[in-house]
């Protein structure tokens, strides 16, 4: 939730990350070896762009660890 609105993080496929407002992408990025690179960020998210990238990178790392432990 951000500024009274709820957004959805679309499951990443092939290292892509997308945050949606309904069906509209508001943040798009890709996983890199050093974290995440945000390719497009809606103007309303510019104030928190770095924090958002950090949080998404942490989320991706956690998911990767869970998958590695499950195998």
Buried (B, 14 or more C-beta within 10 A) or exposed (E): EBEEEEBEEEEBEEEEBBBBBEEEEBBBBBBEEEBBEBEEBBEEBEEEEEEBBEEBBEBBEEEEEEEEEEE
